[in-house]
């Protein structure tokens, strides 16, 4: 199979005395721009994770989808774990950029926490393959450090929710606002993880946004 760095072979030399019509030369295969193939690999991996029942994506299957050799994949990523790290980087950068926007535009409190939860759910619905990474289903057979990174991701989410809710608990007259904020933040984080797990394990049929406003309001 032709790999992604190869181009089509030139046609046979043409005789200068031939009167036959000249056939068009086969077009050369364009080389991807720097970084473009890397993005294509990650996009293909995410797309394969969107397939219900895709318990494990192999590099052979990924290479076949891209119509390249496995060696071509390893020119851009040292291992499959590094490919998953690329997806996790995307998740972290996307989610925490949106969280920063929420915290800058709304005052700390229940509304800010509710917006963060809604954003996480919307991100999952738009990126089903990423959802399987977030909840760890796609990482079961992979390097343990990948799951640790996703655990840390949700720890950061919980810390952000705790910070948002501490002031609200104090305003409500709580004698232990830090404790109350921790309990609510933990419950909200567990709730959103549960919704994402159900979404992934239902084959993406059960939308995590189902009755979301009501459910979050009950916890807040």
N, CA, C and O of each residue as an XYZ file, in Angstrom:
880
protein
N       0.857     -1.199      0.000
C       0.000      0.000      0.000
C       0.880      1.231      0.000
O       1.899      1.263      0.690
N       0.514      2.221     -0.743
C       1.313      3.426     -0.821
C       1.150      4.229      0.447
O       0.025      4.467      0.887
N       2.258      4.655      1.050
C       2.113      5.412      2.290
C       1.919      6.882      1.976
O       1.960      7.298      0.818
N       1.702      7.684      3.055
C       1.295      9.063      2.857
C       2.423      9.957      2.405
O       2.181     11.118      2.076
N       3.659      9.459      2.375
C       4.762     10.292      1.970
C       5.216      9.964      0.544
O       6.131     10.604      0.025
N       4.596      8.994     -0.076
C       4.999      8.590     -1.408
C       4.186      9.348     -2.440
O       3.080      9.801     -2.148
N       4.726      9.491     -3.652
C       3.982     10.084     -4.753
C       3.897      9.075     -5.870
O       4.638      8.092     -5.893
N       2.985      9.320     -6.803
C       2.801      8.390     -7.909
C       4.062      8.339     -8.757
O       4.739      9.352     -8.934
N       4.379      7.155     -9.282
C       5.561      7.000    -10.136
C       5.329      7.700    -11.451
O       4.203      7.687    -11.949
N       6.363      8.327    -12.053
C       6.177      8.993    -13.348
C       5.853      7.983    -14.439
O       6.235      6.817    -14.346
N       5.157      8.428    -15.463
C       4.793      7.544    -16.555
C       6.009      7.171    -17.388
O       7.069      7.779    -17.239
N       5.868      6.161    -18.278
C       6.974      5.718    -19.132
C       7.338      6.823    -20.110
O       6.464      7.598    -20.500
N       8.624      6.926    -20.528
C       9.030      7.963    -21.487
C       8.238      7.821    -22.778
O       7.959      6.711    -23.233
N       7.880      8.959    -23.362
C       7.109      8.957    -24.596
C       8.034      9.121    -25.791
O       8.977      9.910    -25.740
N       7.771      8.373    -26.881
C       8.584      8.487    -28.099
C       8.279      9.798    -28.800
O       7.114     10.179    -28.918
N       9.283     10.476    -29.257
C       9.091     11.774    -29.908
C       8.471     11.635    -31.297
O       8.015     12.621    -31.875
N       8.455     10.389    -31.842
C       7.921     10.212    -33.197
C       6.533      9.604    -33.173
O       5.953      9.356    -34.230
N       5.986      9.359    -31.989
C       4.666      8.736    -31.897
C       3.595      9.724    -32.308
O       3.636     10.892    -31.923
N       2.630      9.254    -33.095
C       1.518     10.111    -33.499
C       0.256      9.803    -32.715
O      -0.789     10.405    -32.963
N       0.340      8.861    -31.760
C      -0.816      8.495    -30.967
C      -1.095      9.578    -29.919
O      -0.168     10.238    -29.451
N      -2.361      9.763    -29.550
C      -2.678     10.738    -28.493
C      -1.930     10.390    -27.220
O      -1.771      9.219    -26.874
N      -1.479     11.415    -26.536
C      -0.729     11.220    -25.295
C      -1.705     11.136    -24.130
O      -2.516     12.039    -23.926
N      -1.625     10.048    -23.363
C      -2.494      9.894    -22.191
C      -2.025     10.829    -21.095
O      -0.829     11.071    -20.938
N      -2.986     11.357    -20.333
C      -2.647     12.261    -19.229
C      -1.889     11.493    -18.170
O      -2.240     10.360    -17.841
N      -0.859     12.103    -17.642
C      -0.062     11.470    -16.588
C      -0.888     11.382    -15.311
O      -1.692     12.265    -15.013
N      -0.679     10.304    -14.561
C      -1.390     10.147    -13.289
C      -0.987     11.276    -12.348
O       0.200     11.572    -12.211
N      -1.960     11.910    -11.698
C      -1.625     13.030    -10.803
C      -0.796     12.542     -9.623
O      -1.005     11.447     -9.100
N       0.135     13.368     -9.228
C       0.945     13.006     -8.062
C       0.124     13.204     -6.804
O      -0.774     14.044     -6.751
N       0.445     12.422     -5.802
C      -0.266     12.505     -4.534
C       0.346     13.618     -3.694
O       1.540     13.595     -3.396
N      -0.475     14.588     -3.314
C       0.036     15.748     -2.588
C       0.499     15.348     -1.190
O      -0.163     14.584     -0.488
N       1.636     15.880     -0.815
C       2.104     15.672      0.549
C       1.302     16.574      1.487
O       1.060     17.738      1.165
N       0.882     16.044      2.655
C       0.190     16.910      3.615
C       1.121     18.006      4.113
O       2.333     17.808      4.201
N       0.555     19.157      4.437
C       1.339     20.231      5.025
C       1.837     19.813      6.400
O       1.265     18.903      7.000
N       2.893     20.453      6.923
C       3.393     20.104      8.256
C       2.284     20.182      9.296
O       1.597     21.197      9.412
N       2.118     19.114     10.043
C       1.089     19.062     11.081
C      -0.273     18.617     10.594
O      -1.117     18.227     11.400
N      -0.508     18.668      9.279
C      -1.823     18.319      8.743
C      -2.126     16.835      8.919
O      -3.241     16.476      9.301
N      -1.152     15.967      8.647
C      -1.383     14.536      8.792
C      -1.642     14.189     10.254
O      -2.467     13.323     10.546
N      -0.959     14.842     11.155
C      -1.162     14.590     12.586
C      -2.611     14.875     12.981
O      -3.228     14.097     13.709
N      -3.145     15.989     12.496
C      -4.541     16.347     12.772
C      -5.476     15.314     12.145
O      -6.464     14.918     12.763
N      -5.171     14.877     10.924
C      -6.001     13.885     10.251
C      -6.048     12.579     11.047
O      -7.098     11.942     11.141
N      -4.927     12.190     11.609
C      -4.874     10.955     12.402
C      -5.777     11.081     13.620
O      -6.538     10.163     13.927
N      -5.699     12.202     14.311
C      -6.522     12.402     15.507
C      -8.008     12.472     15.147
O      -8.851     11.947     15.875
N      -8.326     13.116     14.033
C      -9.724     13.190     13.598
C     -10.262     11.804     13.266
O     -11.402     11.478     13.600
N      -9.439     10.989     12.610
C      -9.862      9.628     12.262
C     -10.046      8.779     13.515
O     -10.996      8.001     13.604
N      -9.150      8.923     14.478
C      -9.265      8.173     15.732
C     -10.549      8.546     16.464
O     -11.268      7.671     16.946
N     -10.835      9.841     16.549
C     -12.061     10.296     17.209
C     -13.297      9.776     16.487
O     -14.269      9.378     17.128
N     -13.266      9.777     15.157
C     -14.405      9.293     14.370
C     -14.628      7.800     14.600
O     -15.770      7.347     14.683
N     -13.545      7.038     14.703
C     -13.678      5.598     14.939
C     -14.243      5.322     16.332
O     -14.958      4.339     16.529
N     -13.928      6.176     17.285
C     -14.455      6.009     18.640
C     -15.950      6.324     18.724
O     -16.617      5.949     19.688
N     -16.465      7.011     17.713
C     -17.898      7.328     17.685
C     -18.747      6.130     17.288
O     -19.967      6.155     17.447
N     -18.115      5.083     16.773
C     -18.873      3.918     16.337
C     -19.304      3.099     17.543
O     -18.448      2.630     18.293
N     -20.609      2.911     17.757
C     -21.078      2.106     18.886
C     -20.471      0.709     18.853
O     -20.437      0.064     17.805
N     -20.001      0.256     19.984
C     -19.426     -1.079     20.082
C     -17.960     -1.149     19.730
O     -17.362     -2.224     19.769
N     -17.362      0.001     19.381
C     -15.929      0.009     19.061
C     -15.136     -0.008     20.362
O     -14.746      1.039     20.880
N     -14.902     -1.215     20.883
C     -14.270     -1.330     22.189
C     -12.790     -0.970     22.151
O     -12.253     -0.420     23.114
N     -12.131     -1.282     21.036
C     -10.710     -0.975     20.950
C     -10.341     -0.649     19.508
O     -10.647     -1.401     18.582
N      -9.680      0.485     19.344
C      -9.215      0.889     18.022
C      -7.760      0.487     17.900
O      -6.931      0.901     18.710
N      -7.439     -0.315     16.898
C      -6.053     -0.733     16.672
C      -5.388      0.210     15.686
O      -6.059      0.877     14.898
N      -4.064      0.257     15.736
C      -3.346      1.092     14.776
C      -3.515      0.551     13.360
O      -3.481      1.318     12.398
N      -3.696     -0.763     13.223
C      -3.908     -1.343     11.892
C      -5.216     -0.832     11.293
O      -5.271     -0.472     10.117
N      -6.275     -0.803     12.118
C      -7.567     -0.314     11.637
C      -7.513      1.179     11.342
O      -8.100      1.651     10.368
N      -6.808      1.912     12.185
C      -6.673      3.352     11.979
C      -5.906      3.641     10.688
O      -6.287      4.523      9.918
N      -4.831      2.899     10.460
C      -4.046      3.075      9.233
C      -4.887      2.739      8.006
O      -4.816      3.430      6.989
N      -5.686      1.673      8.104
C      -6.529      1.275      6.972
C      -7.560      2.359      6.658
O      -7.848      2.624      5.491
N      -8.111      2.981      7.692
C      -9.103      4.039      7.478
C      -8.485      5.227      6.742
O      -9.127      5.855      5.901
N      -7.236      5.519      7.071
C      -6.539      6.645      6.461
C      -5.851      6.272      5.147
O      -5.327      7.132      4.439
N      -5.865      4.967      4.833
C      -5.205      4.451      3.634
C      -3.707      4.769      3.633
O      -3.144      5.212      2.632
N      -3.090      4.530      4.779
C      -1.639      4.682      4.916
C      -1.118      3.438      5.625
O      -1.903      2.595      6.059
N       0.186      3.323      5.744
C       0.780      2.220      6.474
C       0.831      2.553      7.963
O       0.767      3.720      8.349
N       0.948      1.506      8.801
C       1.118      1.759     10.232
C       2.405      2.535     10.483
O       2.471      3.360     11.395
N       3.429      2.268      9.669
C       4.691      3.001      9.818
C       4.472      4.496      9.620
O       5.136      5.316     10.254
N       3.539      4.847      8.739
C       3.253      6.258      8.499
C       2.662      6.916      9.747
O       2.943      8.079     10.037
N       1.851      6.170     10.472
C       1.288      6.709     11.714
C       2.389      7.021     12.714
O       2.370      8.053     13.384
N       3.353      6.105     12.801
C       4.405      6.249     13.804
C       5.449      7.295     13.424
O       6.342      7.596     14.215
N       5.340      7.843     12.230
C       6.191      8.983     11.906
C       5.672     10.259     12.554
O       6.394     11.249     12.671
N       4.402     10.222     12.976
C       3.790     11.402     13.573
C       3.526     11.228     15.070
O       3.459     12.210     15.810
N       3.377      9.997     15.507
C       3.154      9.696     16.924
C       4.046      8.520     17.315
O       4.114      7.524     16.595
N       4.720      8.633     18.437
C       5.631      7.568     18.866
C       4.885      6.309     19.279
O       5.456      5.219     19.242
N       3.612      6.436     19.673
C       2.826      5.292     20.137
C       1.345      5.632     20.037
O       0.975      6.784     19.809
N       0.505      4.617     20.210
C      -0.939      4.875     20.218
C      -1.321      5.697     21.444
O      -2.248      6.506     21.389
N      -0.606      5.490     22.553
C      -0.864      6.282     23.755
C      -0.684      7.770     23.471
O      -1.432      8.606     23.979
N       0.308      8.086     22.658
C       0.552      9.483     22.311
C      -0.594     10.043     21.464
O      -0.903     11.232     21.543
N      -1.221      9.187     20.655
C      -2.392      9.626     19.889
C      -3.531      9.977     20.838
O      -4.197     10.997     20.663
N      -3.757      9.133     21.843
C      -4.805      9.427     22.819
C      -4.466     10.681     23.613
O      -5.356     11.453     23.969
N      -3.201     10.883     23.888
C      -2.805     12.110     24.575
C      -3.140     13.332     23.724
O      -3.493     14.383     24.259
N      -3.032     13.199     22.410
C      -3.426     14.285     21.521
C      -4.909     14.601     21.655
O      -5.295     15.770     21.645
N      -5.749     13.565     21.780
C      -7.187     13.783     21.983
C      -7.451     14.425     23.342
O      -8.294     15.315     23.458
N      -6.732     13.976     24.367
C      -6.912     14.543     25.705
C      -6.483     16.009     25.726
O      -7.124     16.837     26.373
N      -5.403     16.326     25.019
C      -4.981     17.723     24.912
C      -6.110     18.572     24.324
O      -6.390     19.669     24.808
N      -6.753     18.053     23.279
C      -7.855     18.778     22.653
C      -9.002     18.978     23.639
O      -9.565     20.069     23.727
N      -9.347     17.930     24.375
C     -10.432     18.020     25.362
C     -10.115     19.076     26.407
O     -10.940     19.944     26.692
N      -8.920     19.002     26.977
C      -8.539     19.937     28.030
C      -8.529     21.379     27.532
O      -9.077     22.270     28.182
N      -7.912     21.603     26.390
C      -7.817     22.964     25.863
C      -9.202     23.527     25.545
O      -9.491     24.683     25.852
N     -10.055     22.706     24.930
C     -11.397     23.169     24.560
C     -12.240     23.478     25.787
O     -12.836     24.551     25.886
N     -12.289     22.533     26.722
C     -13.154     22.674     27.892
C     -12.694     23.807     28.804
O     -13.512     24.619     29.237
N     -11.405     23.875     29.099
C     -10.954     24.891     30.044
C     -10.931     26.289     29.427
O     -11.014     27.284     30.148
N     -10.820     26.371     28.110
C     -10.987     27.673     27.455
C     -12.422     28.161     27.631
O     -12.652     29.337     27.912
N     -13.384     27.260     27.465
C     -14.795     27.620     27.638
C     -15.115     27.931     29.094
O     -15.907     28.830     29.376
N     -14.504     27.193     30.024
C     -14.722     27.468     31.444
C     -14.200     28.854     31.801
O     -14.840     29.589     32.552
N     -13.045     29.206     31.266
C     -12.497     30.542     31.528
C     -13.436     31.624     31.023
O     -13.594     32.665     31.661
N     -14.057     31.379     29.879
C     -15.008     32.356     29.342
C     -16.223     32.483     30.255
O     -16.727     33.585     30.475
N     -16.687     31.364     30.781
C     -17.853     31.380     31.675
C     -17.527     32.126     32.967
O     -18.309     32.963     33.417
N     -16.375     31.824     33.561
C     -16.020     32.451     34.844
C     -15.740     33.950     34.687
O     -15.901     34.716     35.637
N     -15.321     34.363     33.486
C     -15.065     35.781     33.252
C     -16.358     36.563     33.046
O     -16.428     37.754     33.349
N     -17.389     35.880     32.525
C     -18.614     36.592     32.133
C     -19.726     36.509     33.165
O     -20.672     37.293     33.107
N     -19.638     35.584     34.104
C     -20.712     35.452     35.093
C     -20.121     35.403     36.495
O     -19.038     34.859     36.707
N     -20.843     35.976     37.443
C     -20.366     36.008     38.819
C     -20.382     34.605     39.417
O     -21.222     33.785     39.045
N     -19.456     34.319     40.345
C     -19.463     33.004     40.997
C     -20.815     32.730     41.647
O     -21.477     33.648     42.132
N     -21.210     31.494     41.653
C     -22.484     31.126     42.255
C     -23.141     29.989     41.498
O     -22.507     29.310     40.691
N     -24.408     29.796     41.768
C     -25.135     28.675     41.189
C     -25.268     28.798     39.672
O     -25.186     27.797     38.961
N     -25.472     30.008     39.178
C     -25.617     30.194     37.734
C     -24.323     29.811     37.008
O     -24.361     29.166     35.961
N     -23.185     30.212     37.568
C     -21.905     29.874     36.950
C     -21.700     28.361     36.937
O     -21.261     27.798     35.934
N     -22.018     27.705     38.054
C     -21.876     26.244     38.126
C     -22.787     25.560     37.114
O     -22.374     24.611     36.449
N     -24.018     26.034     36.994
C     -24.974     25.437     36.052
C     -24.490     25.597     34.616
O     -24.665     24.692     33.801
N     -23.886     26.731     34.299
C     -23.383     26.954     32.943
C     -22.201     26.032     32.631
O     -22.053     25.554     31.506
N     -21.374     25.793     33.630
C     -20.234     24.893     33.414
C     -20.730     23.474     33.126
O     -20.221     22.809     32.224
N     -21.714     23.017     33.884
C     -22.272     21.682     33.666
C     -22.908     21.594     32.277
O     -22.707     20.611     31.562
N     -23.675     22.618     31.895
C     -24.323     22.617     30.581
C     -23.282     22.601     29.464
O     -23.476     21.933     28.448
N     -22.184     23.325     29.641
C     -21.130     23.357     28.630
C     -20.492     21.980     28.466
O     -20.247     21.545     27.341
N     -20.223     21.293     29.568
C     -19.627     19.954     29.500
C     -20.536     18.986     28.753
O     -20.075     18.182     27.943
N     -21.814     19.070     29.032
C     -22.779     18.189     28.377
C     -22.861     18.500     26.878
O     -22.904     17.585     26.055
N     -22.881     19.777     26.527
C     -22.940     20.163     25.120
C     -21.681     19.726     24.375
O     -21.753     19.281     23.229
N     -20.526     19.855     25.033
C     -19.278     19.421     24.416
C     -19.323     17.920     24.124
O     -18.895     17.473     23.060
N     -19.843     17.152     25.075
C     -19.934     15.699     24.896
C     -20.867     15.338     23.741
O     -20.551     14.463     22.935
N     -22.004     16.006     23.661
C     -22.958     15.702     22.595
C     -22.388     16.017     21.213
O     -22.685     15.318     20.244
N     -21.579     17.056     21.120
C     -20.983     17.437     19.839
C     -19.766     16.580     19.491
O     -19.363     16.516     18.329
N     -19.182     15.922     20.491
C     -17.966     15.135     20.286
C     -18.108     13.748     20.914
O     -17.449     13.458     21.911
N     -18.957     12.889     20.348
C     -19.203     11.579     20.967
C     -17.941     10.755     21.162
O     -17.782     10.102     22.192
N     -17.042     10.779     20.183
C     -15.807     10.010     20.322
C     -14.983     10.483     21.501
O     -14.408      9.672     22.229
N     -14.922     11.795     21.695
C     -14.192     12.356     22.836
C     -14.840     11.954     24.153
O     -14.156     11.800     25.165
N     -16.155     11.783     24.141
C     -16.860     11.387     25.357
C     -16.362     10.040     25.854
O     -16.225      9.832     27.059
N     -16.090      9.127     24.935
C     -15.589      7.804     25.332
C     -14.200      7.902     25.945
O     -13.822      7.072     26.772
N     -13.447      8.904     25.547
C     -12.145      9.148     26.174
C     -12.353      9.758     27.562
O     -11.697      9.352     28.522
N     -13.253     10.720     27.668
C     -13.488     11.418     28.932
C     -13.915     10.468     30.045
O     -13.460     10.593     31.182
N     -14.792      9.515     29.716
C     -15.279      8.599     30.753
C     -14.407      7.360     30.899
O     -14.665      6.514     31.755
N     -13.369      7.249     30.060
C     -12.409      6.162     30.215
C     -12.721      4.894     29.448
O     -11.904      3.974     29.456
N     -13.864      4.802     28.786
C     -14.207      3.577     28.054
C     -13.180      3.266     26.961
O     -12.857      2.104     26.713
N     -12.673      4.317     26.311
C     -11.711      4.119     25.227
C     -10.294      3.889     25.738
O      -9.384      3.610     24.957
N     -10.110      4.007     27.055
C      -8.765      3.927     27.633
C      -8.521      2.641     28.408
O      -7.456      2.457     28.999
N      -9.508      1.752     28.404
C      -9.420      0.541     29.216
C      -8.175     -0.282     28.904
O      -7.527     -0.798     29.815
N      -7.839     -0.406     27.628
C      -6.705     -1.249     27.228
C      -5.429     -0.433     26.989
O      -4.434     -0.959     26.492
N      -5.467      0.850     27.345
C      -4.346      1.729     27.050
C      -3.503      1.989     28.302
O      -3.771      1.445     29.374
N      -2.485      2.827     28.143
C      -1.570      3.141     29.240
C      -2.320      3.780     30.413
O      -3.195      4.622     30.212
N      -1.974      3.377     31.625
C      -2.671      3.845     32.826
C      -2.579      5.358     32.992
O      -3.473      5.971     33.576
N      -1.508      5.965     32.485
C      -1.344      7.409     32.675
C      -2.440      8.199     31.958
O      -2.751      9.326     32.343
N      -3.026      7.602     30.910
C      -4.096      8.285     30.194
C      -5.326      8.424     31.082
O      -5.934      9.493     31.137
N      -5.694      7.353     31.776
C      -6.829      7.416     32.692
C      -6.543      8.366     33.844
O      -7.439      9.070     34.309
N      -5.306      8.387     34.302
C      -4.935      9.316     35.373
C      -5.131     10.765     34.927
O      -5.560     11.610     35.713
N      -4.817     11.042     33.673
C      -5.014     12.401     33.156
C      -6.487     12.788     33.133
O      -6.841     13.923     33.450
N      -7.341     11.845     32.758
C      -8.771     12.159     32.748
C      -9.308     12.289     34.176
O     -10.219     13.079     34.424
N      -8.756     11.527     35.106
C      -9.151     11.697     36.518
C      -8.788     13.098     36.994
O      -9.573     13.748     37.685
N      -7.599     13.560     36.624
C      -7.161     14.899     36.997
C      -8.031     15.965     36.328
O      -8.295     17.019     36.907
N      -8.467     15.681     35.114
C      -9.358     16.599     34.400
C     -10.625     16.847     35.212
O     -11.021     17.995     35.412
N     -11.256     15.782     35.675
C     -12.492     15.944     36.448
C     -12.226     16.496     37.847
O     -13.094     17.152     38.423
N     -11.054     16.244     38.394
C     -10.680     16.882     39.668
C     -10.640     18.405     39.501
O     -11.073     19.142     40.386
N     -10.121     18.866     38.368
C     -10.069     20.307     38.096
C     -11.474     20.875     37.907
O     -11.774     21.982     38.352
N     -12.326     20.102     37.242
C     -13.720     20.529     37.076
C     -14.371     20.702     38.443
O     -15.038     21.703     38.705
N     -14.168     19.717     39.306
C     -14.767     19.774     40.640
C     -14.232     20.969     41.436
O     -14.992     21.643     42.132
N     -12.934     21.228     41.333
C     -12.349     22.366     42.044
C     -12.941     23.684     41.545
O     -13.182     24.597     42.335
N     -13.173     23.781     40.236
C     -13.760     24.995     39.668
C     -15.189     25.184     40.166
O     -15.594     26.297     40.501
N     -15.945     24.099     40.211
C     -17.320     24.170     40.721
C     -17.328     24.549     42.203
O     -18.164     25.338     42.642
N     -16.406     23.992     42.957
C     -16.322     24.298     44.396
C     -16.065     25.780     44.618
O     -16.677     26.405     45.484
N     -15.161     26.330     43.832
C     -14.850     27.750     43.951
C     -16.061     28.607     43.591
O     -16.334     29.619     44.238
N     -16.783     28.191     42.552
C     -17.965     28.949     42.134
C     -19.060     28.920     43.190
O     -19.784     29.900     43.365
N     -19.184     27.804     43.892
C     -20.308     27.614     44.822
C     -20.018     28.071     46.243
O     -20.942     28.194     47.047
N     -18.748     28.325     46.574
C     -18.415     28.708     47.957
C     -19.110     30.009     48.357
O     -19.665     30.111     49.451
N     -19.077     30.994     47.472
C     -19.714     32.268     47.776
C     -21.221     32.135     47.906
O     -21.837     32.785     48.750
N     -21.814     31.291     47.070
C     -23.261     31.090     47.138
C     -23.665     30.460     48.470
O     -24.685     30.827     49.053
N     -22.859     29.512     48.948
C     -23.162     28.870     50.225
C     -23.071     29.874     51.367
O     -23.892     29.854     52.285
N     -22.076     30.750     51.310
C     -21.938     31.776     52.350
C     -23.106     32.740     52.321
O     -23.610     33.146     53.368
N     -23.544     33.113     51.112
C     -24.663     34.041     50.967
C     -25.964     33.442     51.492
O     -26.859     34.175     51.915
N     -26.072     32.126     51.466
C     -27.259     31.443     51.971
C     -27.236     31.321     53.494
O     -28.182     30.825     54.105
N     -26.136     31.782     54.095
C     -26.041     31.740     55.550
C     -25.481     30.455     56.106
O     -25.652     30.172     57.292
N     -24.810     29.662     55.274
C     -24.233     28.407     55.735
C     -23.132     28.673     56.756
O     -22.321     29.584     56.589
N     -23.117     27.873     57.804
C     -22.064     27.992     58.818
C     -20.769     27.361     58.336
O     -19.693     27.648     58.860
N     -20.882     26.496     57.332
C     -19.701     25.813     56.773
C     -19.742     25.911     55.249
O     -19.945     24.905     54.570
N     -19.549     27.125     54.705
C     -19.680     27.308     53.256
C     -18.702     26.471     52.448
O     -19.054     26.003     51.365
N     -17.487     26.270     52.939
C     -16.503     25.486     52.196
C     -16.928     24.025     52.092
O     -16.793     23.390     51.047
N     -17.441     23.515     53.197
C     -17.896     22.119     53.202
C     -19.102     21.953     52.296
O     -19.166     21.011     51.506
N     -20.060     22.864     52.408
C     -21.261     22.777     51.579
C     -20.916     22.882     50.091
O     -21.479     22.168     49.261
N     -19.979     23.787     49.766
C     -19.572     23.936     48.367
C     -18.893     22.667     47.867
O     -19.088     22.270     46.718
N     -18.099     22.030     48.720
C     -17.427     20.793     48.337
C     -18.435     19.686     48.057
O     -18.299     18.951     47.079
N     -19.446     19.566     48.914
C     -20.459     18.525     48.739
C     -21.218     18.729     47.431
O     -21.432     17.779     46.678
N     -21.625     19.967     47.163
C     -22.367     20.245     45.935
C     -21.495     20.043     44.697
O     -21.946     19.481     43.699
N     -20.263     20.495     44.764
C     -19.352     20.341     43.621
C     -19.094     18.872     43.327
O     -19.053     18.464     42.166
N     -18.920     18.075     44.380
C     -18.700     16.643     44.200
C     -19.917     15.970     43.572
O     -19.788     15.135     42.676
N     -21.118     16.351     44.063
C     -22.348     15.766     43.533
C     -22.551     16.144     42.064
O     -22.961     15.308     41.259
N     -22.267     17.395     41.719
C     -22.432     17.844     40.339
C     -21.449     17.143     39.403
O     -21.801     16.769     38.285
N     -20.221     16.973     39.872
C     -19.210     16.301     39.047
C     -19.594     14.847     38.816
O     -19.503     14.343     37.697
N     -20.026     14.173     39.885
C     -20.453     12.781     39.750
C     -21.657     12.678     38.807
O     -21.765     11.734     38.024
N     -22.549     13.651     38.894
C     -23.733     13.667     38.025
C     -23.342     13.767     36.558
O     -23.844     13.011     35.726
N     -22.439     14.705     36.236
C     -22.088     14.896     34.830
C     -21.296     13.701     34.302
O     -21.470     13.308     33.148
N     -20.429     13.121     35.131
C     -19.706     11.918     34.699
C     -20.693     10.789     34.417
O     -20.549     10.062     33.434
N     -21.694     10.644     35.282
C     -22.710      9.617     35.075
C     -23.492      9.830     33.792
O     -23.784      8.876     33.071
N     -23.833     11.085     33.506
C     -24.557     11.380     32.265
C     -23.710     11.050     31.032
O     -24.223     10.531     30.040
N     -22.418     11.352     31.103
C     -21.542     11.068     29.964
C     -21.344      9.567     29.785
O     -21.283      9.077     28.657
N     -21.242      8.833     30.896
C     -21.111      7.377     30.814
C     -22.352      6.754     30.185
O     -22.250      5.872     29.332
N     -23.518      7.216     30.609
C     -24.760      6.692     30.034
C     -24.847      6.991     28.548
O     -25.298      6.152     27.768
N     -24.418      8.186     28.153
C     -24.412      8.582     26.747
C     -23.528      7.644     25.931
O     -23.938      7.157     24.878
N     -22.319      7.394     26.420
C     -21.378      6.540     25.695
C     -21.853      5.097     25.650
O     -21.788      4.453     24.603
N     -22.326      4.587     26.773
C     -22.662      3.166     26.866
C     -24.031      2.830     26.288
O     -24.380      1.658     26.148
N     -24.805      3.857     25.953
C     -26.081      3.618     25.261
C     -25.880      3.660     23.748
O     -26.847      3.635     22.988
N     -24.617      3.725     23.314
C     -24.364      3.876     21.884
C     -24.734      5.257     21.398
O     -25.083      5.446     20.233
N     -24.653      6.254     22.326
C     -24.935      7.666     22.048
C     -26.414      7.919     21.761
O     -26.767      8.890     21.092
N     -27.273      7.040     22.273
C     -28.721      7.239     22.099
C     -29.322      8.086     23.217
O     -30.198      8.912     22.962
N     -28.859      7.890     24.460
C     -29.397      8.652     25.593
C     -28.619      9.961     25.727
O     -27.471      9.971     26.171
N     -29.249     11.043     25.344
C     -28.582     12.340     25.361
C     -28.329     12.806     26.799
O     -29.234     12.752     27.632
N     -27.112     13.262     27.096
C     -26.827     13.704     28.467
C     -27.564     14.976     28.857
O     -27.664     15.291     30.043
N     -28.083     15.712     27.875
C     -28.813     16.948     28.171
C     -30.274     16.701     28.557
O     -31.015     17.650     28.814
N     -30.684     15.450     28.596
C     -32.074     15.108     28.913
C     -32.474     15.643     30.294
O     -31.890     15.256     31.306
N     -33.476     16.537     30.329
C     -33.972     17.134     31.571
C     -32.830     17.743     32.405
O     -32.866     17.711     33.635
N     -31.838     18.286     31.729
C     -30.643     18.759     32.428
C     -30.954     19.901     33.389
O     -30.525     19.864     34.542
N     -31.686     20.906     32.940
C     -31.950     22.068     33.783
C     -32.642     21.687     35.080
O     -32.298     22.187     36.151
N     -33.618     20.801     34.976
C     -34.356     20.371     36.160
C     -33.450     19.610     37.116
O     -33.465     19.848     38.324
N     -32.661     18.693     36.566
C     -31.778     17.868     37.398
C     -30.752     18.725     38.131
O     -30.514     18.529     39.322
N     -30.140     19.681     37.415
C     -29.132     20.535     38.040
C     -29.780     21.436     39.077
O     -29.203     21.668     40.140
N     -30.967     21.947     38.787
C     -31.658     22.808     39.742
C     -31.941     22.071     41.049
O     -31.867     22.669     42.122
N     -32.260     20.794     40.972
C     -32.521     20.013     42.179
C     -31.273     19.918     43.064
O     -31.372     19.933     44.290
N     -30.106     19.820     42.433
C     -28.866     19.705     43.205
C     -28.358     21.042     43.707
O     -27.604     21.098     44.678
N     -28.766     22.116     43.052
C     -28.304     23.430     43.452
C     -29.297     24.137     44.366
O     -29.049     25.265     44.792
